[in-house]
């Protein structure tokens, strides 16, 4: 059986965003990065159930020149280390660069699938933007949209689940997989 994974966006899913002029942005640096309160428990719950937890993050501030590679890498390291993620893939490009890795394109998910031997149809994509859901949808992953902040906006393509945070997302994923607390439910065998 091929490995399965949950792909997790970084800003707004694993760590809190900051608001600058009403726009949600990544934190300024690793020192100001605050993890979402339910993130560590969610990652551990998913890993106990046999899912790899892989962060896939667009970081266009590198291409825009507003954050250094070292600054973003320090934030990635903090998230990866503190949450004990299995891997992290980052796109440093901006929209106009036309790369294949920037979500909504699925390049990071495809690269992770090759590296880890994943069957993408058995994987999930959890994100707080339409681009996250579109990337997962493009490769056949099931998807969870984290409403951050909660709104009534429609998402297209339609995600499999809509949640308020990564903790709730992890519970939905395990329930859909026939598992609770990392164990297969007898009625799903």
C-alpha positions in Angstrom: 0.0 0.0 0.0 1.3 3.4 -0.9 1.9 6.0 1.8 -0.8 8.7 2.3 -0.3 12.2 3.4 -2.1 15.4 4.6 -0.7 18.4 2.8 -1.0 21.5 5.0 -0.7 25.1 4.0 1.5 27.1 6.4 0.2 30.7 7.0 -3.4 30.6 8.3 -3.4 26.8 8.8 -0.3 25.9 10.9 0.6 29.4 12.0 -1.3 32.6 12.6 -1.3 35.3 10.0 -1.0 39.0 10.8 -3.2 41.8 9.3 -1.5 44.7 7.6 -4.0 47.3 6.2 -6.8 44.7 6.4 -4.8 42.1 4.4 -3.7 38.8 6.1 0.0 38.3 5.7 2.7 36.0 7.0 4.5 37.0 10.2 7.5 39.2 9.9 10.0 36.6 11.2 10.4 33.4 13.2 10.4 35.3 16.5 6.9 36.7 15.8 5.5 33.5 14.3 2.8 32.0 16.5 1.5 28.5 15.8 -2.3 27.9 15.6 -3.2 26.5 19.1 -4.7 23.3 17.6 -1.9 22.6 15.1 0.5 20.5 17.2 -2.3 18.2 18.4 -3.8 17.9 14.9 -0.4 16.9 13.3 0.3 14.3 16.0 -3.3 12.9 15.6 -2.8 12.6 11.9 0.7 11.1 12.2 -0.5 8.5 14.8 -3.1 7.5 12.2 -0.4 6.8 9.6 -0.6 10.0 7.6 2.6 11.9 6.6 2.2 15.6 7.4 3.7 17.7 4.7 3.6 21.5 4.6 3.2 23.1 1.1 3.5 26.8 1.2 3.6 29.7 -1.3 6.0 32.3 -0.1 6.0 35.0 -2.9 7.5 37.6 -0.6 10.9 36.2 -1.5 10.3 37.0 -5.2 8.8 40.3 -4.3 11.9 41.2 -2.3 10.0 41.9 1.0 11.4 38.9 2.8 14.8 37.2 2.5 15.2 33.5 1.8 16.9 33.2 5.2 14.0 34.9 7.0 11.4 32.6 5.4 13.6 29.5 5.9 13.8 30.3 9.6 10.0 30.5 9.8 9.7 27.2 7.9 12.3 25.5 10.2 10.3 26.7 13.3 7.0 25.4 12.0 8.6 22.1 10.9 10.5 21.5 14.1 7.9 22.5 16.6 5.1 20.6 14.8 7.3 17.6 13.9 6.3 17.7 10.3 7.5 15.0 8.0 8.5 17.5 5.2 8.0 21.0 3.9 7.9 22.2 0.3 8.0 25.9 -0.5 7.4 27.9 -3.7 9.4 31.2 -3.6 7.9 32.5 -6.8 5.3 35.2 -7.5 2.2 34.7 -9.7 3.8 36.3 -12.8 6.8 33.9 -12.6 4.7 31.2 -14.2 6.3 28.4 -12.2 4.7 24.9 -11.8 5.0 24.9 -8.0 3.0 27.9 -7.0 -0.5 26.9 -5.9 -3.1 26.7 -7.5 -0.7 24.6 -9.6 0.0 21.3 -8.0 3.8 21.1 -8.5 4.6 20.9 -4.8 2.1 18.1 -4.2 3.5 16.2 -7.2 7.1 16.6 -6.0 6.1 15.3 -2.5 4.2 12.4 -4.1 7.3 11.4 -6.0 9.6 11.8 -3.0 7.4 9.9 -0.6 5.7 7.3 -2.9 2.3 8.8 -2.3 -0.9 7.9 -4.0 -2.5 11.3 -4.4 -6.0 10.0 -4.4 -5.4 8.8 -0.8 -4.1 12.2 0.3 -5.7 15.4 1.6 -5.0 19.1 1.1 -5.8 21.5 3.9 -5.7 25.2 3.2 -7.3 28.6 3.9 -7.3 29.9 0.3 -9.0 28.9 -2.9 -5.6 28.2 -4.4 -4.9 25.5 -1.9 -8.2 23.7 -2.7 -7.6 24.1 -6.4 -4.1 22.5 -6.1 -5.5 19.5 -4.2 -8.4 19.2 -6.6 -6.0 19.3 -9.6 -4.3 16.0 -8.5 -7.3 14.2 -7.1 -6.7 14.9 -3.3 -9.6 15.3 -1.0 -9.7 18.8 0.3 -10.5 20.7 3.5 -11.0 24.5 3.5 -10.1 26.3 6.8 -12.2 29.5 7.0 -9.8 31.9 8.5 -11.6 34.1 9.5 -15.0 32.3 9.2 -17.0 33.8 6.3 -19.9 32.8 4.1 -17.9 33.0 0.8 -18.3 30.2 -1.7 -15.2 28.3 -2.6 -14.7 26.9 -6.1 -13.8 24.1 -6.6 -16.0 23.0 -3.7 -13.9 21.4 -0.9 -14.9 18.1 0.7 -15.1 19.8 4.1 -15.1 23.3 5.5 -13.7 23.8 9.0 -12.7 26.6 11.4 -9.2 25.4 12.1 -6.7 22.6 11.5 -7.8 20.7 14.6 -11.3 20.4 13.3 -9.9 19.5 9.8 -7.8 16.6 11.3 -10.9 15.2 13.0 -12.9 15.3 9.7 -10.1 13.6 7.9 -9.8 10.8 10.4 -13.6 10.3 10.5 -13.7 10.2 6.6 -10.8 7.6 6.8 -12.8 5.5 9.2 -10.6 6.3 12.1 -10.8 8.1 15.5 -7.8 8.9 17.6 -5.6 7.1 15.1 -7.4 3.8 15.3 -9.6 2.1 12.7 -13.2 2.0 13.8 -14.6 -1.6 13.9 -17.6 -0.6 11.8 -15.3 0.7 9.0 -13.3 -2.5 8.6 
